[in-house]
Each structure stands twice: as C-alpha cells, then as structure tokens.
Amino acid sequence: MKTKHAFALALAAALVLSLTACGGNGGGTGSGSDPGPALGSGSNSAEPTVVKVGVVGANNQQWDTVNELLAKDNIKVELVEFAEYKLPNNALDAGEIDLNAFQHKAYLQKEIDDLGYDVAVLGDTIVAPLSLYSDKITDVSELKEGDKIAVPSDPTNEGRCFKILESAGLLEVDPAAGYMPELKDITANPLKLEFVEVEAANTASLIPDVAAAFVNGAHAIDNGLKIDEAVYTEQVEPGSDNPYINIIACRAADLDNEVYQKVLAAYQSEETAQAIRDIYQGTYIPAF
C-alpha cells in the first residue's frame, strides 16, 4: 500500500509540472507565438509596445514628453535616426520602421508622386521656418551681384528657398510653379545670384564659403544656429493649408492603427506643445 501511495504522489507531481510547462508561454495556444502586451493593460511587468519612428537629425527632445505621456498605455517610442531625407520614407514603405517624423507635407507628396510610396499623413506636428544664415552679411539688402547662396538640393526645399527669396524682393518666380518652383521657373534675378545645390544636411557647412546659406530648422539646431541670428526667416503660420507643416507619416494601411493614434494624441498634446516651445525657442513651432 505504501508503495502504491508513493507512486500515486509521484505521478500527480509529474502531471502538475507538465501542466505548468504547457502554460508557460503566456498563451497556451500551442502556436508558440507571442501576442505581445495588451494595450493599456497597466501591468508593470509586461513589455511595452515599441513603435519605431524614423527621424533625421539628433534634436528630437520633444519625444521624451511623448514617451512620458504614453507610459500609461505601456507604449514606448523608439527613435531611429537617418542621415538623409531620402531614407525614412523608403524605410517606412518597406516596413522597416512604423512611423516617421521628419518631413513637411510638400516633401511627402513629392516622394509619393515620384516614387509611388503607399504612405500617408497621420497628423501634423510642427512648422520649422526655413532661414538664411551668413557670416558675411546681416541683412539680405547687403547681397551683391553674383553672390552665391547655398540651397537644399531636394526639389521641395529648393523651391521653398526661391519663394522665400521672392518674398524678400530678390527674385521673381513663375506663379504657375506653385509652391515648388525650379531654377527654370525663376523669371527675374536682378543680382544674378548663383545657387549652390547640396544635400540639406550640408548647407550649414558651406556658410564660410558662400554669401549665405539656407538651413532647415533641425539642421540649424544641429549646427548651433539660432533663429534670431538668421539674416532672413520664412514667414509661415500654422494652418491646414500650409504645405510646409511637418507631419507624422505612416503606411496608408495603418491610418486607423490604435497604437499609432495614441502616439499621435500624445504628440498633439498641450504638454508636448509646451515642451516644443521651451526647448526650441521658435526654431520649431507647434502646428496642431
């Protein structure tokens, strides 16, 4: 009897261990797949849902505030830095990242038109005024005949520079070209200004070699340039019809993704807007 009793206890223990092992994958489905943490579960032990967001440049401190707000939903944004503007939309379209936040609406539309990306605007973020910097002049009125100006080589930002110079009274461009005039659309250039076309990240490095250089907001910050030091700054106001409002972009199929919508809501919060004002002092302006 003792032998039978001992055998029964051993068998019961083995069954308990077996059942525990079967339930240890957190799902008990037998598939071996991990469904991930439940959104908004509030569990401190659950791994957060990570959202990879592509950015260009290193100045993205406002995302710290976004992550603080997302913590309650157990979501974490992980920034993926790219060196050039042409890379993040390709990575997003290919599924290598989840979202990106580096471009304005005009740039995205140009990429969609030219490259066929299935990418869409998830929501607005900031306006980053484009400014002209120089270590040789203090006002655009000091530009001389034949002076060289460095401009970003991508079509949307180069055209934007021509429109800014038109607003400063230095050029005239064909109105039929809209927001993205090309060199061929310049109809009047009284000073015969020359334009040095380089990747946007490199215009700041040319300031010593040209009369002036246009530098995008993020690259201005990267190079220690302050907006109040600019020779001339684009005059833009936040508004839904402004093609130079920056955005968060996603794949078109993910527009209604619940997690991504929560990321957008955290970015478009008053807390993040105030962080943008405090950190960037006018170089970035909230546009939501």
Salt bridges, closest charged atoms under 4 A:
ASP73 OD2 - LYS72 NZ 3.75
ASP73 OD1 - LYS262 NZ 3.81
GLU84 OE1 - LYS86 NZ 3.39
ASP114 OD2 - LYS110 NZ 3.53
ASP124 OD1 - LYS105 NZ 3.31
ASP135 OD1 - LYS136 NZ 3.15
ASP147 OD1 - LYS144 NZ 3.83
GLU166 OE1 - LYS163 NZ 3.45
ASP185 OD1 - LYS184 NZ 3.49
ASP222 OD2 - HIS219 ND1 3.77
GLU234 OE1 - ARG160 NH2 2.66
ASP254 OD2 - ARG251 NE 3.36
GLU270 OE2 - ARG277 NH1 3.11
